[in-house]
Amino acid sequence: MAIHTILKMGDPRLWRAVRPVTEFDTDALRQLVADMYDTMRAAKGAGLAAPQIGVDLQVVVFGSNEHNPRYPDRPLVPATVLINPVITPIGVEEDLDWEGCLSVPGLRGRVPRWRRIRYTGFDLQGRPVDRVAEGFHARVVQHECDHLAGILYPMRMRDFTQFGFTEVLFPGMDPDQDD
């Protein structure tokens, strides 16, 4: 088990677009995914992208369960490894909701995201992944995949009056509950 340091906003490695994975089911890729899950769980996140731990590959992991204190009222998201993802919006509807990020600790903002998406890519073994997601599940996928293009959620925001410190915006919420 290896828990990595999560890079914080301002680190130039978070602004880069990263390269696709070309070899699947390797020891190195299996170790990366295991480390990403360990790091995500230790930080109580719902997702993590490889660039957040300084790895320039198109790999994201995500998933939430009933034991995650950051998302007590959110629907469950299946544990997923998604490699070389492509996101396609379904329809034009967007949802505006609060997001946080392990790379932007202590802050939250209201971010527009496509309500429904189709995401494709590959799993750890190189098998195709093709799913339709909506709501919170779609938001998590879009958030994590943005990291692969060097995009952090504040870059998606349209109204910075809805951006601030978690403890100010949500008094009484545990300040360690960044997304």
Z-matrix of the N, CA and C atoms (Angstrom, degrees):
N
C 1 1.452
C 2 1.524 1 107.97
N 3 1.326 2 114.88 1 129.25
C 4 1.466 3 119.39 2 177.91
C 5 1.521 4 108.80 3 -132.22
N 6 1.307 5 115.21 4 120.95
C 7 1.460 6 120.53 5 176.68
C 8 1.522 7 106.59 6 -103.21
N 9 1.321 8 115.71 7 121.42
C 10 1.454 9 122.07 8 -176.84
C 11 1.523 10 110.82 9 -94.52
N 12 1.324 11 115.12 10 157.61
C 13 1.453 12 121.24 11 171.14
C 14 1.523 13 107.94 12 -72.22
N 15 1.316 14 116.15 13 134.05
C 16 1.462 15 121.21 14 178.88
C 17 1.528 16 107.88 15 -90.60
N 18 1.323 17 115.66 16 125.97
C 19 1.459 18 120.88 17 179.52
C 20 1.527 19 109.97 18 -65.05
N 21 1.311 20 116.17 19 146.37
C 22 1.466 21 122.43 20 -178.77
C 23 1.527 22 110.83 21 -106.94
N 24 1.331 23 115.29 22 152.86
C 25 1.452 24 121.80 23 177.95
C 26 1.527 25 109.08 24 -50.97
N 27 1.303 26 115.71 25 133.79
C 28 1.459 27 122.54 26 -174.69
C 29 1.518 28 110.91 27 111.88
N 30 1.323 29 117.33 28 -25.76
C 31 1.456 30 120.87 29 176.11
C 32 1.532 31 107.49 30 -72.31
N 33 1.322 32 118.70 31 123.03
C 34 1.464 33 120.48 32 -175.51
C 35 1.524 34 114.38 33 -61.43
N 36 1.319 35 117.99 34 -19.73
C 37 1.472 36 119.81 35 178.57
C 38 1.521 37 111.91 36 -66.56
N 39 1.336 38 117.64 37 -21.63
C 40 1.476 39 120.22 38 179.11
C 41 1.522 40 112.50 39 -79.10
N 42 1.310 41 118.62 40 -14.53
C 43 1.472 42 121.42 41 -176.72
C 44 1.523 43 112.35 42 -91.39
N 45 1.322 44 118.25 43 -5.42
C 46 1.467 45 121.01 44 -174.50
C 47 1.523 46 111.91 45 -88.21
N 48 1.329 47 115.25 46 145.11
C 49 1.464 48 120.21 47 166.18
C 50 1.525 49 106.36 48 -78.86
N 51 1.320 50 116.36 49 139.79
C 52 1.465 51 120.14 50 -173.88
C 53 1.518 52 111.47 51 -108.15
N 54 1.310 53 116.12 52 168.62
C 55 1.461 54 121.61 53 -172.68
C 56 1.532 55 112.09 54 -91.95
N 57 1.329 56 115.76 55 153.66
C 58 1.466 57 119.41 56 178.35
C 59 1.530 58 111.68 57 -71.55
N 60 1.305 59 114.24 58 155.78
C 61 1.465 60 122.08 59 173.45
C 62 1.523 61 107.35 60 -76.77
N 63 1.321 62 117.16 61 135.14
C 64 1.471 63 120.56 62 179.84
C 65 1.526 64 112.72 63 -113.21
N 66 1.337 65 117.29 64 -17.00
C 67 1.468 66 120.79 65 178.49
C 68 1.518 67 108.94 66 -127.54
N 69 1.313 68 116.00 67 127.21
C 70 1.459 69 122.16 68 -177.29
C 71 1.526 70 110.46 69 -105.75
N 72 1.336 71 114.61 70 162.03
C 73 1.463 72 122.85 71 174.23
C 74 1.529 73 112.72 72 56.67
N 75 1.336 74 115.61 73 37.62
C 76 1.463 75 120.30 74 176.44
C 77 1.526 76 108.83 75 -98.57
N 78 1.315 77 115.86 76 162.01
C 79 1.464 78 119.76 77 177.04
C 80 1.524 79 110.34 78 -59.36
N 81 1.327 80 117.14 79 -42.36
C 82 1.467 81 120.95 80 -178.39
C 83 1.527 82 111.32 81 -63.62
N 84 1.324 83 117.64 82 -41.67
C 85 1.465 84 121.00 83 179.94
C 86 1.531 85 110.40 84 -69.28
N 87 1.317 86 117.19 85 -41.59
C 88 1.471 87 120.31 86 177.06
C 89 1.521 88 110.75 87 -60.66
N 90 1.338 89 117.25 88 -41.78
C 91 1.466 90 120.77 89 179.02
C 92 1.523 91 111.00 90 -66.30
N 93 1.331 92 117.24 91 -41.19
C 94 1.462 93 120.85 92 178.10
C 95 1.521 94 110.62 93 -59.19
N 96 1.325 95 117.12 94 -48.02
C 97 1.473 96 121.05 95 -178.70
C 98 1.525 97 110.57 96 -63.81
N 99 1.323 98 117.65 97 -43.04
C 100 1.472 99 120.27 98 178.04
C 101 1.527 100 110.36 99 -61.11
N 102 1.329 101 116.97 100 -44.38
C 103 1.466 102 120.72 101 178.80
C 104 1.528 103 111.30 102 -63.70
N 105 1.328 104 116.57 103 -38.82
C 106 1.469 105 119.91 104 179.47
C 107 1.527 106 110.38 105 -64.34
N 108 1.322 107 117.18 106 -44.01
C 109 1.470 108 119.63 107 177.59
C 110 1.526 109 110.98 108 -62.67
N 111 1.326 110 116.93 109 -44.28
C 112 1.466 111 120.20 110 179.21
C 113 1.524 112 110.79 111 -60.24
N 114 1.322 113 116.41 112 -43.63
C 115 1.465 114 121.69 113 -179.32
C 116 1.526 115 110.51 114 -66.10
N 117 1.325 116 116.91 115 -44.71
C 118 1.467 117 121.62 116 179.38
C 119 1.531 118 110.84 117 -60.97
N 120 1.308 119 116.42 118 -46.41
C 121 1.472 120 119.68 119 -178.71
C 122 1.528 121 111.59 120 -66.71
N 123 1.327 122 116.80 121 -40.27
C 124 1.464 123 119.64 122 179.36
C 125 1.526 124 111.24 123 -62.52
N 126 1.339 125 116.07 124 -32.45
C 127 1.465 126 120.76 125 179.64
C 128 1.528 127 112.12 126 -89.94
N 129 1.337 128 116.67 127 -0.84
C 130 1.469 129 122.93 128 -179.08
C 131 1.521 130 112.00 129 59.43
N 132 1.335 131 115.80 130 37.44
C 133 1.455 132 121.08 131 178.56
C 134 1.513 133 111.74 132 -90.07
N 135 1.333 134 114.98 133 168.92
C 136 1.467 135 121.83 134 175.68
C 137 1.519 136 110.89 135 -101.00
N 138 1.321 137 116.79 136 -6.77
C 139 1.451 138 120.37 137 179.78
C 140 1.504 139 110.65 138 -170.37
N 141 1.319 140 115.22 139 162.97
C 142 1.456 141 121.34 140 177.90
C 143 1.521 142 107.74 141 -155.52
N 144 1.324 143 115.52 142 139.18
C 145 1.461 144 121.99 143 176.61
C 146 1.524 145 108.65 144 -109.22
N 147 1.322 146 116.09 145 146.45
C 148 1.464 147 120.78 146 -177.81
C 149 1.536 148 113.13 147 -53.27
N 150 1.337 149 119.84 148 -39.48
C 151 1.469 150 118.22 149 178.86
C 152 1.529 151 113.68 150 -60.16
N 153 1.317 152 118.05 151 -24.20
C 154 1.463 153 120.36 152 179.74
C 155 1.527 154 112.54 153 -67.77
N 156 1.334 155 116.26 154 -17.59
C 157 1.466 156 119.34 155 174.81
C 158 1.528 157 110.33 156 -114.34
N 159 1.339 158 115.59 157 19.48
C 160 1.453 159 120.84 158 173.41
C 161 1.507 160 116.30 159 83.16
N 162 1.333 161 117.99 160 16.81
C 163 1.466 162 121.93 161 -179.64
C 164 1.525 163 108.59 162 -106.89
N 165 1.331 164 116.20 163 121.73
C 166 1.467 165 122.07 164 -174.96
C 167 1.524 166 112.78 165 -86.90
N 168 1.323 167 116.40 166 57.93
C 169 1.461 168 121.58 167 178.03
C 170 1.523 169 110.14 168 -130.40
N 171 1.323 170 116.56 169 150.94
C 172 1.457 171 122.58 170 179.46
C 173 1.533 172 110.38 171 -80.79
N 174 1.319 173 114.62 172 75.38
C 175 1.464 174 121.79 173 179.97
C 176 1.527 175 107.77 174 -133.51
N 177 1.335 176 115.97 175 128.78
C 178 1.460 177 120.65 176 171.83
C 179 1.519 178 108.39 177 -131.00
N 180 1.321 179 114.80 178 150.40
C 181 1.459 180 121.40 179 170.71
C 182 1.521 181 106.12 180 -126.15
N 183 1.311 182 115.88 181 146.49
C 184 1.460 183 119.51 182 177.03
C 185 1.509 184 109.51 183 -156.81
N 186 1.317 185 114.37 184 164.75
C 187 1.452 186 121.46 185 178.03
C 188 1.515 187 108.77 186 152.60
N 189 1.296 188 115.69 187 145.03
C 190 1.466 189 120.43 188 176.71
C 191 1.517 190 107.89 189 -135.77
N 192 1.322 191 114.88 190 154.68
C 193 1.454 192 118.93 191 178.36
C 194 1.520 193 109.06 192 -136.93
N 195 1.307 194 115.61 193 179.82
C 196 1.467 195 120.52 194 -176.12
C 197 1.522 196 112.78 195 -68.76
N 198 1.322 197 117.74 196 -9.71
C 199 1.462 198 120.84 197 -178.79
C 200 1.524 199 112.97 198 -95.82
N 201 1.331 200 118.08 199 2.99
C 202 1.458 201 120.31 200 -178.30
C 203 1.524 202 109.83 201 -88.35
N 204 1.342 203 118.14 202 111.80
C 205 1.461 204 120.52 203 -175.88
C 206 1.525 205 113.72 204 -68.23
N 207 1.327 206 117.69 205 -15.46
C 208 1.464 207 120.06 206 179.06
C 209 1.513 208 112.33 207 -75.99
N 210 1.313 209 116.90 208 -20.58
C 211 1.466 210 120.84 209 -174.96
C 212 1.519 211 111.93 210 -131.91
N 213 1.318 212 118.38 211 52.47
C 214 1.462 213 119.00 212 -174.57
C 215 1.526 214 113.61 213 -65.89
N 216 1.330 215 117.18 214 -24.84
C 217 1.466 216 119.99 215 -176.57
C 218 1.518 217 112.70 216 -109.71
N 219 1.300 218 117.80 217 10.35
C 220 1.467 219 121.07 218 -177.52
C 221 1.516 220 110.19 219 -99.03
N 222 1.345 221 116.07 220 150.49
C 223 1.467 222 118.67 221 176.09
C 224 1.526 223 110.81 222 -64.50
N 225 1.294 224 116.21 223 152.93
C 226 1.458 225 121.23 224 179.02
C 227 1.523 226 109.90 225 -67.85
N 228 1.317 227 115.68 226 146.91
C 229 1.460 228 122.77 227 176.09
C 230 1.519 229 106.45 228 -120.86
N 231 1.341 230 117.80 229 128.29
C 232 1.467 231 119.08 230 -177.00
C 233 1.523 232 112.48 231 -64.83
N 234 1.323 233 116.01 232 141.16
C 235 1.467 234 121.51 233 176.36
C 236 1.523 235 107.98 234 -61.51
N 237 1.326 236 115.70 235 125.04
C 238 1.458 237 121.00 236 -173.41
C 239 1.519 238 110.62 237 -142.38
N 240 1.324 239 115.59 238 138.48
C 241 1.457 240 123.33 239 166.28
C 242 1.520 241 105.00 240 -104.31
N 243 1.326 242 116.72 241 125.58
C 244 1.464 243 120.92 242 -178.65
C 245 1.524 244 108.01 243 -129.05
N 246 1.322 245 114.99 244 119.87
C 247 1.461 246 122.46 245 -175.80
C 248 1.524 247 109.07 246 -117.55
N 249 1.325 248 116.09 247 137.50
C 250 1.467 249 122.84 248 -178.59
C 251 1.527 250 111.54 249 52.31
N 252 1.327 251 117.79 250 53.42
C 253 1.458 252 120.98 251 -173.28
C 254 1.527 253 113.79 252 -73.58
N 255 1.329 254 113.24 253 152.35
C 256 1.463 255 122.76 254 170.65
C 257 1.517 256 106.00 255 -131.15
N 258 1.329 257 116.09 256 129.65
C 259 1.460 258 121.49 257 179.42
C 260 1.526 259 109.01 258 -111.82
N 261 1.329 260 115.53 259 131.67
C 262 1.461 261 121.58 260 176.78
C 263 1.520 262 108.07 261 -124.05
N 264 1.345 263 118.04 262 121.17
C 265 1.470 264 119.11 263 176.69
C 266 1.528 265 110.52 264 -65.69
N 267 1.319 266 115.19 265 145.81
C 268 1.463 267 121.54 266 173.22
C 269 1.523 268 105.92 267 -112.09
N 270 1.310 269 116.21 268 108.19
C 271 1.454 270 119.97 269 -176.23
C 272 1.514 271 111.12 270 85.94
N 273 1.337 272 115.11 271 -175.07
C 274 1.464 273 120.55 272 -177.25
C 275 1.517 274 112.39 273 -113.46
N 276 1.336 275 117.51 274 -2.75
C 277 1.460 276 120.31 275 -176.92
C 278 1.514 277 111.46 276 -69.90
N 279 1.341 278 114.19 277 138.22
C 280 1.459 279 121.48 278 175.41
C 281 1.516 280 108.77 279 -119.76
N 282 1.312 281 115.49 280 154.82
C 283 1.460 282 122.51 281 170.15
C 284 1.516 283 107.22 282 -115.08
N 285 1.320 284 115.48 283 144.47
C 286 1.457 285 121.81 284 175.60
C 287 1.519 286 106.33 285 -111.43
N 288 1.336 287 116.97 286 118.61
C 289 1.461 288 119.69 287 -177.51
C 290 1.525 289 109.45 288 -148.95
N 291 1.325 290 114.42 289 165.47
C 292 1.463 291 122.05 290 -178.23
C 293 1.516 292 110.33 291 -75.37
N 294 1.324 293 114.93 292 138.59
C 295 1.461 294 121.78 293 174.21
C 296 1.514 295 108.83 294 -134.74
N 297 1.297 296 114.24 295 155.39
C 298 1.446 297 123.15 296 168.73
C 299 1.510 298 106.56 297 -133.56
N 300 1.310 299 116.75 298 -178.22
C 301 1.462 300 119.74 299 -177.73
C 302 1.513 301 108.86 300 -156.40
N 303 1.308 302 116.08 301 140.75
C 304 1.458 303 120.52 302 177.83
C 305 1.532 304 111.36 303 -63.10
N 306 1.326 305 117.03 304 -22.42
C 307 1.462 306 121.25 305 177.26
C 308 1.529 307 112.87 306 -90.70
N 309 1.320 308 116.50 307 -3.41
C 310 1.469 309 121.87 308 178.35
C 311 1.534 310 106.63 309 -131.43
N 312 1.335 311 117.02 310 63.37
C 313 1.466 312 120.29 311 -171.22
C 314 1.530 313 112.99 312 -66.12
N 315 1.346 314 113.34 313 143.46
C 316 1.458 315 120.07 314 174.55
C 317 1.508 316 115.16 315 84.18
N 318 1.327 317 118.15 316 -3.40
C 319 1.463 318 122.12 317 -177.86
C 320 1.518 319 110.88 318 -121.98
N 321 1.315 320 114.80 319 154.32
C 322 1.465 321 122.02 320 174.27
C 323 1.517 322 108.89 321 -141.69
N 324 1.322 323 115.11 322 154.13
C 325 1.450 324 120.44 323 177.30
C 326 1.516 325 110.37 324 -151.33
N 327 1.333 326 115.30 325 156.08
C 328 1.470 327 120.33 326 176.48
C 329 1.516 328 108.18 327 -88.41
N 330 1.331 329 114.27 328 121.96
C 331 1.458 330 122.14 329 -170.85
C 332 1.531 331 109.61 330 -121.74
N 333 1.337 332 117.11 331 130.80
C 334 1.464 333 118.94 332 173.97
C 335 1.531 334 109.74 333 -78.04
N 336 1.319 335 115.24 334 136.28
C 337 1.471 336 121.60 335 176.32
C 338 1.525 337 108.09 336 -140.63
N 339 1.338 338 114.69 337 154.12
C 340 1.462 339 118.88 338 173.75
C 341 1.522 340 108.77 339 -60.19
N 342 1.317 341 116.69 340 136.41
C 343 1.466 342 121.34 341 -179.20
C 344 1.523 343 111.21 342 -69.09
N 345 1.343 344 116.08 343 -42.33
C 346 1.470 345 121.45 344 -178.02
C 347 1.507 346 109.22 345 -128.28
N 348 1.324 347 115.43 346 136.10
C 349 1.465 348 120.09 347 179.34
C 350 1.527 349 110.49 348 -138.28
N 351 1.305 350 113.92 349 161.89
C 352 1.462 351 121.77 350 166.06
C 353 1.521 352 104.66 351 -114.00
N 354 1.320 353 116.62 352 130.66
C 355 1.457 354 118.57 353 174.35
C 356 1.511 355 110.05 354 -122.64
N 357 1.317 356 113.47 355 138.64
C 358 1.457 357 121.11 356 179.41
C 359 1.524 358 108.25 357 -128.55
N 360 1.287 359 115.38 358 163.16
C 361 1.457 360 122.40 359 179.44
C 362 1.516 361 107.70 360 162.91
N 363 1.330 362 114.91 361 -146.42
C 364 1.457 363 120.07 362 -176.78
C 365 1.514 364 110.27 363 -138.19
N 366 1.331 365 115.39 364 155.04
C 367 1.460 366 119.74 365 174.93
C 368 1.529 367 108.63 366 -91.19
N 369 1.290 368 116.64 367 -174.14
C 370 1.461 369 122.63 368 -176.07
C 371 1.533 370 112.87 369 -58.65
N 372 1.333 371 115.97 370 -34.12
C 373 1.460 372 120.19 371 -179.06
C 374 1.533 373 112.90 372 -86.89
N 375 1.330 374 117.35 373 -2.99
C 376 1.464 375 120.76 374 -179.31
C 377 1.518 376 113.56 375 91.06
N 378 1.336 377 116.64 376 9.71
C 379 1.471 378 120.07 377 176.46
C 380 1.528 379 108.98 378 -79.23
N 381 1.327 380 117.30 379 144.34
C 382 1.466 381 119.99 380 -178.97
C 383 1.530 382 112.19 381 -64.21
N 384 1.328 383 114.86 382 141.93
C 385 1.464 384 123.47 383 172.41
C 386 1.520 385 105.39 384 -116.05
N 387 1.327 386 116.95 385 131.25
C 388 1.469 387 121.21 386 179.71
C 389 1.521 388 107.14 387 -147.69
N 390 1.332 389 116.34 388 106.98
C 391 1.462 390 120.74 389 -176.36
C 392 1.522 391 110.92 390 -135.90
N 393 1.312 392 113.86 391 155.87
C 394 1.458 393 121.88 392 169.86
C 395 1.524 394 106.39 393 -109.11
N 396 1.321 395 116.10 394 136.25
C 397 1.462 396 120.64 395 -179.32
C 398 1.519 397 108.84 396 -137.76
N 399 1.336 398 114.87 397 154.66
C 400 1.457 399 119.64 398 175.85
C 401 1.519 400 109.53 399 -142.99
N 402 1.310 401 115.54 400 166.98
C 403 1.450 402 121.12 401 176.73
C 404 1.518 403 112.83 402 61.87
N 405 1.334 404 115.55 403 -136.73
C 406 1.460 405 121.78 404 -175.98
C 407 1.531 406 111.86 405 -59.03
N 408 1.318 407 117.28 406 -41.62
C 409 1.470 408 121.84 407 178.55
C 410 1.530 409 109.41 408 -57.28
N 411 1.330 410 117.34 409 -48.52
C 412 1.466 411 121.43 410 179.47
C 413 1.527 412 110.98 411 -62.85
N 414 1.316 413 117.10 412 -39.09
C 415 1.473 414 121.75 413 179.73
C 416 1.525 415 110.49 414 -62.85
N 417 1.328 416 117.38 415 -45.60
C 418 1.466 417 121.42 416 -179.35
C 419 1.534 418 110.23 417 -61.35
N 420 1.324 419 116.93 418 -45.33
C 421 1.467 420 120.60 419 -179.18
C 422 1.533 421 110.20 420 -62.10
N 423 1.328 422 116.74 421 -46.37
C 424 1.465 423 119.75 422 -178.89
C 425 1.533 424 111.21 423 -63.45
N 426 1.323 425 116.22 424 -42.04
C 427 1.466 426 120.87 425 179.71
C 428 1.529 427 110.50 426 -59.91
N 429 1.329 428 116.70 427 -50.06
C 430 1.462 429 120.20 428 -177.49
C 431 1.525 430 111.73 429 -66.43
N 432 1.312 431 117.35 430 -41.09
C 433 1.466 432 119.85 431 -179.36
C 434 1.525 433 111.75 432 -68.66
N 435 1.326 434 118.15 433 -28.18
C 436 1.464 435 120.20 434 174.42
C 437 1.527 436 111.17 435 -57.33
N 438 1.325 437 117.15 436 -36.56
C 439 1.465 438 120.39 437 179.76
C 440 1.533 439 111.32 438 -57.97
N 441 1.319 440 117.53 439 -30.19
C 442 1.460 441 121.00 440 -177.52
C 443 1.528 442 111.65 441 -71.69
N 444 1.325 443 116.13 442 -18.66
C 445 1.468 444 121.59 443 177.74
C 446 1.527 445 111.49 444 -104.19
N 447 1.328 446 117.27 445 8.29
C 448 1.458 447 120.77 446 179.66
C 449 1.511 448 113.64 447 77.00
N 450 1.337 449 116.54 448 28.37
C 451 1.467 450 121.69 449 -177.93
C 452 1.523 451 109.35 450 -112.34
N 453 1.330 452 116.22 451 127.11
C 454 1.464 453 121.99 452 172.32
C 455 1.524 454 108.15 453 -104.90
N 456 1.328 455 117.21 454 151.85
C 457 1.457 456 120.29 455 -171.17
C 458 1.524 457 115.34 456 -54.01
N 459 1.352 458 120.96 457 -33.62
C 460 1.472 459 117.33 458 178.44
C 461 1.537 460 112.76 459 -59.46
N 462 1.327 461 117.38 460 -25.46
C 463 1.466 462 121.36 461 179.30
C 464 1.525 463 111.61 462 -70.09
N 465 1.321 464 117.66 463 -18.08
C 466 1.473 465 122.76 464 178.90
C 467 1.532 466 112.59 465 -92.29
N 468 1.308 467 116.38 466 -13.82
C 469 1.464 468 120.14 467 -174.21
C 470 1.519 469 111.32 468 -70.14
N 471 1.335 470 115.27 469 147.89
C 472 1.463 471 121.78 470 178.51
C 473 1.519 472 112.38 471 -110.24
N 474 1.327 473 117.31 472 -17.32
C 475 1.466 474 121.19 473 -175.54
C 476 1.520 475 109.05 474 -137.54
N 477 1.330 476 115.69 475 102.95
C 478 1.463 477 119.37 476 -176.66
C 479 1.521 478 113.50 477 -78.25
N 480 1.333 479 117.92 478 0.61
C 481 1.467 480 118.58 479 169.97
C 482 1.526 481 109.03 480 -75.06
N 483 1.333 482 117.41 481 -10.96
C 484 1.464 483 122.25 482 177.97
C 485 1.530 484 109.98 483 -110.20
N 486 1.313 485 114.63 484 43.57
C 487 1.465 486 122.43 485 179.88
C 488 1.519 487 107.02 486 -141.84
N 489 1.320 488 116.23 487 129.23
C 490 1.454 489 117.32 488 179.59
C 491 1.506 490 111.89 489 -178.12
N 492 1.319 491 113.53 490 -173.25
C 493 1.454 492 120.35 491 179.69
C 494 1.525 493 110.19 492 -72.65
N 495 1.323 494 115.61 493 135.07
C 496 1.458 495 122.44 494 -178.81
C 497 1.522 496 111.17 495 -52.84
N 498 1.331 497 117.57 496 -44.07
C 499 1.464 498 121.27 497 -176.17
C 500 1.530 499 112.64 498 -66.99
N 501 1.335 500 117.40 499 -24.41
C 502 1.466 501 121.31 500 177.59
C 503 1.524 502 110.28 501 -85.76
N 504 1.335 503 116.17 502 -44.90
C 505 1.460 504 121.02 503 -178.53
C 506 1.528 505 112.30 504 -68.85
N 507 1.319 506 116.38 505 -36.13
C 508 1.459 507 122.00 506 -174.51
C 509 1.524 508 109.59 507 -129.77
N 510 1.343 509 117.36 508 71.44
C 511 1.481 510 119.34 509 -179.69
C 512 1.523 511 110.54 510 -54.04
N 513 1.309 512 115.00 511 137.28
C 514 1.459 513 119.72 512 179.61
C 515 1.512 514 113.39 513 93.10
N 516 1.342 515 117.35 514 -18.42
C 517 1.461 516 119.82 515 176.87
C 518 1.516 517 108.28 516 -76.05
N 519 1.311 518 116.26 517 141.47
C 520 1.456 519 121.86 518 177.29
C 521 1.529 520 108.96 519 -59.63
N 522 1.333 521 119.52 520 120.38
C 523 1.466 522 121.27 521 -177.95
C 524 1.525 523 113.28 522 -63.73
N 525 1.330 524 116.97 523 -16.62
C 526 1.466 525 119.68 524 176.93
C 527 1.517 526 111.99 525 -80.93
N 528 1.315 527 117.48 526 -0.45
C 529 1.460 528 119.70 527 -178.47
C 530 1.514 529 111.41 528 -90.64
N 531 1.320 530 116.36 529 57.84
C 532 1.453 531 121.35 530 171.71
C 533 1.515 532 106.28 531 -82.51
N 534 1.310 533 116.35 532 152.81
C 535 1.461 534 119.12 533 -178.51
C 536 1.495 535 112.20 534 -78.97
